[in-house]
Amino acid sequence: MKTLLFLAMLTFIAACSSSSNNVYGQVINKKVEKAVFSKLMKKSGVQLIDVRTSREFSNGFIAGAKNIDYNGDSFEKQIKKLDKNKPVLVYCAAGGRSENAAELLKEWGFKEVYDLIGGYNGWKE
C-alpha cells in the first residue's frame, strides 16, 4: 500500500513539473504568419535573421534583419554568435531554407525560434 501511495505521489509530482515545463523553459520553434511575425519583431532583444544569399538580401530585406546565408560556409559559425536565450525570427525567400535553419537553431540550443510562413515573398505582399 505504501508503495502504491508513493508511486501515486511520484506520478503527481512528475505531472505537475512537466506542466510547468510547458509554460516555462519550453523550447519554442514554430512557424508564424506575417501579422504574428510583425508583432514579435517589436519584442525587446529579438534577433531577426535573413537566411537568403547576399544577392537576394541586396534586392530587399525586412528592416533590421541580419543576413546569414543558410547555404554559406560560415552559417553555423555566425549563428552560434547569437544569444541562445533571446528570440530568433528567421526567414528566407519562401520558407524552405528558414524551416531548415529553424530546426538547426533548435538543435543548437536556441530557446525561442520563429519562422515566417511564406518568407520574404509573403512579407512583401
JOCORNOR-V18761 format. One record per pair of residues at least 6 apart in sequence whose C-alpha atoms are under 7 Angstrom apart, sorted by the first residue. I is the first residue (numbers start at 1). J is the second residue. D is the distance in Angstrom with one decimal. If there is no record, write none. Layout:
BEGIN
((I J D) (I J D))
END
This chain:
BEGIN
((27 111 4.7) (27 112 5.9) (28 111 6.1) (28 112 4.6) (28 113 5.9) (29 102 6.9) (29 106 6.8) (29 112 6.1) (29 113 4.7) (29 114 5.8) (30 113 6.6) (30 114 5.2) (30 115 6.2) (31 114 5.7) (31 115 4.6) (31 116 5.9) (31 117 5.9) (32 114 6.5) (32 115 6.0) (32 116 5.3) (32 117 5.7) (33 116 6.1) (33 117 5.4) (34 116 6.5) (34 117 6.9) (34 123 6.3) (37 116 6.4) (45 86 6.2) (46 86 6.0) (46 87 5.0) (46 88 6.0) (47 87 6.1) (47 88 4.7) (47 89 6.0) (48 64 6.7) (48 65 4.8) (48 66 6.2) (48 88 6.0) (48 89 4.8) (48 90 6.0) (49 65 5.3) (49 66 5.0) (49 67 6.0) (49 68 6.6) (49 89 6.0) (49 90 4.8) (49 91 6.5) (50 65 6.0) (50 66 5.9) (50 67 4.8) (50 68 6.1) (50 90 5.9) (50 91 5.2) (50 92 5.7) (51 67 6.0) (51 68 5.0) (51 69 4.6) (51 70 4.9) (51 91 6.2) (51 92 5.2) (51 97 7.0) (51 98 6.4) (52 69 5.1) (52 70 6.5) (52 92 5.1) (52 93 6.6) (53 69 5.0) (54 67 6.9) (54 69 6.9) (57 67 6.9) (68 75 6.1) (68 78 6.9) (69 75 6.1) (70 97 6.7) (70 101 6.8) (84 109 6.4) (84 110 4.3) (84 111 6.1) (85 110 6.4) (85 111 5.7) (86 112 6.8) (87 112 4.7) (87 113 5.9) (88 112 6.2) (88 113 4.8) (88 114 6.2) (89 113 5.9) (89 114 4.8) (89 115 6.0) (90 98 5.9) (90 114 6.1) (90 115 5.0) (90 116 6.4) (91 98 5.0) (91 115 5.9) (91 116 5.3) (91 119 5.1) (91 120 6.6) (92 98 5.3) (92 119 5.0) (92 120 6.0) (93 119 4.9) (93 120 4.8) (93 121 5.6) (94 118 4.7) (94 119 4.2) (94 120 6.4) (94 121 5.9) (95 116 6.9) (95 117 6.0) (95 118 5.3) (95 119 4.9) (98 115 6.3) (99 115 6.4) (102 113 6.3) (102 115 6.6))
END
